[in-house]
Amino acid sequence: MFDSFMTASRSIRRAALPLALACSSSNLIAQTPMSLPDIVVTAPRFSELAAPLPFGVSVLTAEQIRASGAATVNEALMRLLGIVGRQDFFGGGEYGLDLRGFGSAADVNQVVIVDGVRVSEPDLGGTRLAGIPIESVERIEVLRGSGAVLYGEGATGGVIVITTKAGAARERRHAASLYAGAGSQGLRDVRASGSAAGGAFAIDAAAQRRTSDNHRQNFRSERDAVSVAGEWAGESLRLGARLARDDLAAGLPGALTAAQYAADPGQSTTPADHAGIRTSRASVHAAADWGAWQFAADAGTREKQLRSTNSGFAFDYDTDASNASLRARHEAKVGSATNMVVFGTDHARWERDVLGAYGSTASQSTHGWYAKDDLTLAGGTRLTAGLRTERMAKDASNAAAGLADRLTAWELGASTPLASAVTVYGRAGRSFRLANVDEFSFTAPGLALRPQTSRDLELGARWSYGDGKADVRAWRSALANEIGFDPNAAGPFGTLGANVNFD
């Protein structure tokens, strides 16, 4: 739970082995669901028992989220798992989450998945999670540490996997709920959800409206979100589709100097600035069983529009993205052992148009292939090995040149039960990312950013006792060519500040 807190600086992240120990009573409460012996996770891209996995994973259920009073996915992760979050400039309950101490670059060093579809934005605009109606969420899983083999570029810090009620393979029943709440600073929150089932068909819907004046002048935000999904489930085949949309309107109060903050921390220096963000998502999924084989496929599209006024100047852009993945798993006996192999491929396309007289266009495409094998011996010891290769191409009209490369990720891991309630594990691997379009288009003249790679090592143990669990992890990410912003570097317009590869 203390991973992010104890890795706030780049030097610690490179050289130290910070300890993550859930030992206080409040932490044990947050971690209790992971101690259940039959808990199942989907972070490995197919459903698996969590106990023998050779890496740390945290799980939040809909019941826990509801009991916590969290109104957004961000709040649930910060309250229940202690993940560091920084409020963004647009209000509306949106936070930039940081799994392992990457600071302002956290969003591009972790991956977010919703119902099997990657929704992480490949620029510096941030990934929106507050727009997911909290009533639609069935489960949230956090894979701590590298998920590069299964999820590809940018998964060095970890992976957040959100499964909605529509994406969960569970039996539906007729149900409905309505929630209304109010708080200080003009907070108003109304949520509604419902589900219906008949035969093999089921439908789920959720909506939420949240308004708040927030803690500064000209920082009022209004957010509306709605999602609807349908699913058909047969004996060995499951098909589903989901539509979701959220709208945010917010004032932008502007930055304050130290003197202005001391005089009035709630004032606005830009009382006329405002922004609006509209996001829409559509996805389909399918899963089938055929003997010892399991197959799954996901595909989705995502659109985002930003309209804003900053100190009298407009900054507007549109993004359009699509993702598709196909994977298969085979499980078989090998003597007294059990072998499970997973194959998969992921493909993604992303485009952004910055509007106006000084507009630009940017694009990205990725194609990845991976394989992972897990061998479980008769005594419960599990050995795992995985490999991924990914081809990426990125371009921006306001950059001197684009980037293109093929990079690989790998991992080796093992876990073994020392007793019925104690499991120890270890994992080593390599993760990677290329600079995104906002990074390689803002560098020192003539400088080309090199790929960032990380050698990742993790050792851990989990102990279940009664209704609680203790989890200890020591880890190290040895980064090479880390990509980040250096305020003292020579900038592209003769000023200071540019993106660089840190030494």
C-alpha positions in Angstrom: 0.0 0.0 0.0 2.9 2.3 0.6 4.5 1.7 -2.9 3.8 5.2 -4.3 4.6 7.1 -1.0 8.0 5.5 -0.7 9.1 6.1 -4.3 8.5 9.8 -4.8 11.9 10.5 -6.3 13.6 9.1 -9.3 16.7 8.1 -7.4 14.8 6.0 -5.0 12.9 4.3 -7.8 16.2 3.4 -9.5 18.4 2.3 -6.6 16.3 1.4 -3.5 14.2 -1.6 -2.5 11.3 0.2 -0.7 9.2 -2.0 1.5 5.4 -2.1 1.1 3.9 -3.6 4.3 0.2 -3.6 5.1 0.4 -3.8 8.9 -1.9 -1.3 10.4 -5.5 -2.1 11.2 -6.8 0.3 8.6 -4.6 -1.2 5.9 -5.7 -4.7 6.8 -9.3 -3.7 6.4 -8.6 -2.3 2.9 -6.7 -5.5 2.0 -9.2 -8.0 3.5 -10.8 -9.0 0.2 -7.5 -10.3 -1.1 -7.2 -12.7 1.7 -10.2 -14.8 0.6 -8.9 -18.1 -0.8 -11.4 -18.2 -3.7 -11.0 -14.6 -5.0 -10.7 -14.5 -8.8 -8.9 -11.8 -10.8 -8.9 -11.0 -14.5 -5.7 -8.8 -14.6 -3.8 -11.8 -16.2 -6.4 -11.4 -19.1 -8.2 -14.6 -18.2 -9.9 -15.4 -14.9 -7.5 -16.9 -12.3 -7.2 -17.4 -8.6 -5.2 -14.6 -7.1 -3.4 -16.5 -4.4 -0.7 -18.3 -6.6 0.1 -15.3 -8.8 3.8 -14.3 -8.8 3.0 -10.5 -8.4 1.1 -8.2 -6.2 -2.6 -7.5 -7.1 -5.3 -5.7 -5.1 -9.0 -6.1 -5.7 -11.9 -3.9 -4.8 -15.5 -5.2 -5.1 -18.7 -3.2 -5.8 -19.7 -3.9 -2.2 -16.5 -2.4 -0.8 -16.8 0.6 -3.0 -20.3 1.2 -2.0 -19.5 0.9 1.7 -16.6 3.4 1.4 -18.8 6.1 0.0 -16.5 6.7 -2.9 -18.2 8.6 -5.7 -15.7 7.9 -8.4 -13.2 5.3 -9.4 -10.4 7.7 -8.4 -11.8 8.1 -4.9 -12.2 4.3 -4.5 -8.5 3.7 -5.4 -7.2 6.5 -3.2 -9.4 5.7 -0.2 -9.2 2.0 -0.1 -5.8 1.2 -1.6 -3.9 4.3 -0.7 -2.9 5.2 -4.2 -1.5 8.7 -4.6 -3.8 11.0 -6.6 -3.4 14.6 -7.7 -6.5 16.7 -8.6 -6.4 17.8 -12.2 -7.0 21.3 -13.5 -10.6 20.6 -14.6 -12.2 19.6 -11.2 -15.1 17.3 -11.5 -13.6 14.7 -9.3 -10.8 13.8 -11.7 -7.4 12.9 -10.3 -4.1 11.8 -11.8 -3.3 8.5 -10.2 0.3 7.4 -9.5 0.9 3.7 -8.9 4.7 3.8 -8.3 6.1 7.3 -7.9 6.5 8.6 -11.5 5.0 12.0 -10.5 3.8 14.1 -13.4 4.7 11.3 -15.9 2.6 8.7 -14.0 -0.2 8.5 -16.4 2.1 7.5 -19.3 3.8 4.9 -17.2 0.7 2.9 -16.2 -2.2 1.4 -18.2 -5.9 1.6 -17.6 -8.3 -1.1 -19.0 -12.1 -0.9 -19.0 -13.9 -4.2 -19.8 -10.9 -5.5 -21.6 -10.3 -2.4 -23.7 -7.3 0.0 -23.2 -8.5 3.5 -22.5 -5.2 5.2 -21.5 -4.6 8.3 -23.5 -1.3 8.3 -25.4 -0.6 12.0 -24.8 -0.3 14.2 -21.8 -4.0 15.0 -21.6 -4.7 12.4 -18.9 -7.0 9.4 -18.7 -10.5 10.2 -17.5 -11.9 7.8 -14.9 -14.3 10.1 -13.0 -16.7 9.8 -16.0 -17.3 6.1 -15.4 -20.5 5.9 -13.4 -19.5 4.4 -10.1 -22.7 2.4 -9.9 -21.7 0.5 -13.1 -18.5 -0.8 -11.6 -18.4 -4.5 -10.5 -14.7 -4.8 -9.6 -11.4 -2.9 -9.8 -8.1 -4.7 -9.9 -4.7 -3.1 -9.5 -1.7 -5.0 -10.8 1.2 -3.4 -9.1 4.5 -3.4 -11.0 5.2 -4.2 -14.6 2.4 -5.5 -16.7 4.3 -5.1 -20.0 4.1 -8.6 -21.3 0.3 -8.7 -21.2 -0.5 -5.0 -21.7 2.4 -3.6 -23.6 3.9 -0.1 -23.8 3.7 2.1 -20.7 2.9 -0.6 -18.1 6.0 -0.2 -16.1 4.2 1.2 -13.0 1.3 -1.2 -13.2 -2.2 -1.7 -14.6 -5.6 -0.7 -13.4 -8.3 -3.1 -14.6 -11.9 -1.9 -14.3 -14.7 -4.4 -14.9 -18.3 -3.1 -15.1 -21.4 -5.1 -14.4 -21.7 -5.6 -18.1 -18.2 -7.0 -18.4 -18.4 -9.4 -15.5 -19.4 -13.0 -16.3 -22.1 -13.3 -13.6 -25.8 -14.1 -13.3 -28.1 -11.0 -13.5 -31.4 -10.3 -11.8 -33.9 -7.5 -11.8 -32.6 -4.7 -9.6 -32.6 -0.9 -9.3 -31.0 1.7 -7.0 -31.2 5.4 -6.5 -28.8 7.6 -4.5 -28.7 11.3 -3.7 -26.2 13.2 -1.6 -25.2 16.7 -0.8 -22.1 18.3 0.8 -20.2 21.4 1.4 -19.0 23.8 -1.4 -22.2 23.2 -3.2 -21.7 19.5 -3.8 -24.7 17.6 -5.2 -24.5 14.0 -6.3 -27.3 11.9 -7.8 -26.8 8.3 -9.1 -29.2 5.7 -10.5 -28.6 2.2 -11.8 -30.7 -0.8 -12.8 -30.4 -4.2 -14.4 -32.9 -6.6 -15.9 -32.6 -10.2 -17.1 -34.7 -12.6 -19.1 -33.5 -16.0 -20.3 -30.0 -15.6 -21.7 -30.2 -11.9 -22.1 -29.4 -9.1 -19.6 -29.2 -5.3 -19.7 -27.5 -2.9 -17.3 -27.7 0.9 -17.1 -26.2 3.5 -14.8 -26.2 7.3 -14.7 -24.7 10.0 -12.5 -24.8 13.7 -12.2 -22.3 15.5 -9.9 -22.0 19.3 -9.4 -19.7 21.2 -7.1 -18.5 24.8 -6.6 -15.2 23.3 -5.4 -12.7 25.2 -3.2 -11.9 28.2 -5.4 -13.7 30.9 -7.4 -14.4 30.0 -11.0 -13.9 26.3 -10.3 -17.4 25.1 -10.4 -17.8 21.8 -12.2 -20.8 19.9 -13.6 -20.4 16.3 -14.7 -22.9 14.0 -16.3 -22.3 10.3 -17.1 -24.4 7.5 -18.5 -23.7 3.9 -19.6 -25.8 1.1 -20.9 -24.8 -2.4 -21.8 -26.4 -5.6 -23.0 -25.2 -9.2 -22.9 -26.2 -12.6 -24.2 -24.8 -15.7 -22.4 -25.1 -19.2 -23.6 -23.6 -22.5 -22.3 -20.1 -21.9 -23.8 -20.4 -18.5 -25.5 -20.9 -15.0 -24.2 -21.5 -11.8 -26.3 -21.9 -8.2 -25.1 -21.8 -4.6 -26.0 -21.5 -1.4 -24.0 -22.0 2.3 -24.7 -20.9 5.1 -22.3 -20.7 8.9 -22.4 -19.7 11.6 -19.9 -19.7 15.4 -20.1 -17.8 17.8 -17.9 -18.1 21.6 -17.8 -15.8 23.4 -15.5 -14.3 26.8 -14.7 -10.5 27.2 -14.7 -9.4 29.4 -11.8 -5.8 29.8 -12.9 -2.5 29.6 -11.1 -1.6 31.6 -7.9 1.7 33.0 -6.8 2.8 32.4 -3.2 1.7 36.0 -2.3 -1.7 35.5 -3.9 -2.2 32.3 -2.1 -1.3 33.8 1.2 -3.8 36.7 0.6 -6.7 34.5 -0.5 -6.2 30.8 -1.5 -9.7 30.7 -2.9 -9.4 33.5 -5.4 -9.3 33.1 -9.2 -6.8 34.9 -11.4 -8.7 33.9 -14.6 -12.4 34.4 -13.8 -13.4 34.1 -17.5 -11.6 30.8 -18.3 -13.6 27.6 -18.7 -13.4 24.2 -20.3 -15.7 21.4 -21.5 -14.7 17.8 -22.1 -17.0 15.2 -23.8 -16.0 11.6 -23.9 -17.8 8.7 -25.5 -16.9 5.0 -25.6 -18.3 2.0 -27.3 -17.1 -1.6 -27.0 -18.0 -5.2 -27.7 -16.7 -8.4 -26.1 -16.9 -12.1 -26.8 -15.8 -15.2 -24.9 -16.0 -18.9 -25.8 -15.0 -22.2 -24.3 -14.0 -25.1 -26.6 -12.7 -28.1 -24.7 -9.4 -27.2 -23.0 -9.3 -23.9 -24.9 -10.7 -20.5 -23.9 -11.0 -17.7 -26.4 -11.8 -14.0 -25.8 -12.0 -10.9 -27.9 -12.5 -7.2 -27.2 -12.9 -4.2 -29.5 -13.7 -0.6 -28.7 -13.7 3.0 -30.0 -13.3 6.2 -28.0 -13.8 9.8 -28.8 -12.9 12.8 -26.8 -13.5 16.5 -27.4 -12.0 19.4 -25.4 -13.1 23.0 -25.7 -11.5 25.6 -23.5 -10.6 29.2 -23.1 -7.3 30.1 -21.4 -6.6 33.8 -20.7 -8.7 34.7 -23.7 -7.2 32.1 -26.1 -9.0 29.0 -27.2 -7.4 25.6 -26.9 -9.5 22.9 -28.6 -8.8 19.4 -29.8 -10.6 16.2 -30.9 -9.2 12.7 -30.4 -10.4 9.4 -31.9 -9.1 6.0 -30.9 -9.9 2.3 -31.6 -8.6 -0.9 -30.0 -8.9 -4.6 -30.7 -7.5 -7.6 -29.0 -7.8 -11.4 -29.4 -6.4 -14.0 -27.0 -6.6 -17.7 -26.3 -5.7 -19.9 -23.3 -5.0 -23.6 -23.2 -4.8 -25.7 -20.0 -3.5 -29.3 -19.8 -1.9 -31.8 -17.5 1.8 -32.6 -17.9 2.3 -35.6 -15.7 1.5 -34.4 -12.2 1.8 -30.8 -13.2 -0.6 -28.4 -14.9 0.5 -26.2 -17.8 -1.4 -23.1 -18.9 -0.3 -21.1 -22.0 -1.8 -17.8 -23.2 -1.4 -16.3 -26.6 -2.7 -12.9 -27.7 -2.5 -9.9 -29.9 -3.4 -6.2 -29.4 -3.9 -3.5 -32.0 -4.6 0.2 -31.4 -4.9 3.4 -33.4 -5.2 6.9 -32.0 -5.5 10.3 -33.7 -5.7 13.9 -32.4 -6.5 17.1 -34.2 -5.7 20.4 -32.4 -7.9 23.0 -33.8 -7.3 26.7 -34.6 -4.8 28.8 -36.5 -1.9 27.1 -34.7 -3.4 23.6 -34.9 -1.6 20.3 -35.4 -2.3 16.7 -36.0 -0.9 13.7 -34.3 -1.3 9.9 -34.7 -0.1 6.7 -33.1 -0.5 3.0 -34.0 0.6 -0.1 -32.1 0.6 -3.8 -32.9 1.6 -6.2 -30.2 1.9 -10.0 -29.9 2.6 -11.9 -26.7 2.8 -15.4 -25.2 2.9 -16.5 -21.6 3.3 -19.9 -20.0 2.6 -21.0 -16.4 3.5 -24.4 -15.1 2.1 -25.4 -11.7 3.8 -28.3 -10.0 2.1 -30.9 -7.8 3.2 -29.1 -4.6 1.7 -25.8 -5.7 4.9 -24.1 -6.9 4.2 -22.0 -10.0 6.8 -21.1 -12.7 6.0 -18.5 -15.3 7.6 -17.0 -18.4 6.3 -14.5 -20.8 7.5 -12.5 -23.9 6.0 -9.6 -25.9 7.0 -7.9 -29.0 5.3 -4.6 -30.0 5.7 -2.4 -33.1 4.9 1.4 -32.6 4.7 4.3 -34.9 4.0 7.9 -33.7 3.9 11.1 -35.7 3.0 14.8 -35.1 2.8 17.6 -37.6 4.5 20.1 -35.1 7.5 17.8 -34.7 10.6 17.6 -36.9 10.2 13.8 -37.1 8.1 11.1 -35.7 9.1 7.9 -33.8 8.9 4.3 -34.9 10.4 1.2 -33.2 9.8 -2.4 -32.3 10.5 -3.2 -28.6 10.3 -6.3 -26.5 9.2 -7.1 -22.9 9.8 -10.2 -21.0 9.3 -11.6 -17.5 10.2 -14.7 -15.4 8.4 -15.4 -12.2 7.8 -18.0 -9.5 5.6 -18.5 -6.5 5.4 -21.2 -3.9 3.3 -21.9 -0.8 5.3 -22.2 2.3 2.2 -23.1 4.3 -1.5 -23.2 3.8 -1.7 -19.4 4.5 1.7 -18.2 3.3 2.9 -17.7 -0.3 6.2 -16.2 -1.4 6.9 -15.0 -4.9 9.5 -13.3 -7.1 9.5 -11.8 -10.6 12.0 -10.2 -12.9 11.3 -8.6 -16.3 11.7 -5.8 -18.8 9.2 -3.1 -19.7 9.3 -0.2 -22.2 7.7 2.9 -23.7 8.4 5.4 -26.5 7.9 9.1 -26.0 4.3 10.2 -26.7 3.4 12.9 -29.3 3.5 15.7 -26.7 6.9 14.7 -25.5 8.8 14.2 -28.7 7.3 17.3 -30.3 8.7 19.5 -27.4 12.4 18.8 -27.2 15.6 20.7 -27.6 16.3 21.5 -31.3 17.7 18.4 -33.1 17.2 16.1 -30.1 15.5 12.7 -30.7 14.2 11.0 -27.6 15.3 7.4 -27.1 13.0 4.6 -25.9 12.7 4.3 -22.2 13.3 0.8 -20.8 13.2 -0.6 -17.3 14.6 -3.7 -15.7 12.0 -4.7 -13.0 12.5 -6.9 -10.0 10.0 -7.8 -7.3 10.0 -10.0 -4.3 7.0 -10.5 -2.1 5.0 -12.6 0.4 1.4 -12.8 1.3 0.0 -14.2 4.6 -3.7 -14.8 5.2 -5.0 -15.2 8.8 -8.6 -15.2 9.9 -10.3 -12.4 8.1 -7.2 -10.4 7.4 -4.1 -10.4 5.3 -0.6 -9.1 5.4 1.3 -8.3 2.2 4.9 -7.4 1.9 6.7 -6.4 -1.3 10.2 -5.2 -2.1 10.8 -4.0 -5.7 13.2 -2.1 -7.9 12.7 -0.5 -11.3 16.1 0.3 -13.0 15.2 2.8 -15.7 17.3 3.6 -18.7 16.7 6.7 -20.8 13.8 7.8 -18.5 11.6 10.3 -20.4 10.5 13.4 -18.5 10.4 17.2 -18.5 13.6 19.1 -17.5 12.8 22.8 -16.7 16.5 23.6 -17.1 17.0 22.0 -20.6 17.2 24.1 -23.7 13.7 24.4 -25.1 12.5 24.4 -28.7 11.9 28.1 -28.9 15.0 29.4 -27.3 13.6 29.2 -23.8 14.3 26.9 -20.9 12.3 23.7 -20.5 12.1 20.6 -22.7 11.5 16.9 -22.6 14.7 14.8 -22.3 16.0 11.4 -21.6 17.4 11.5 -18.0 20.8 10.0 -17.4 
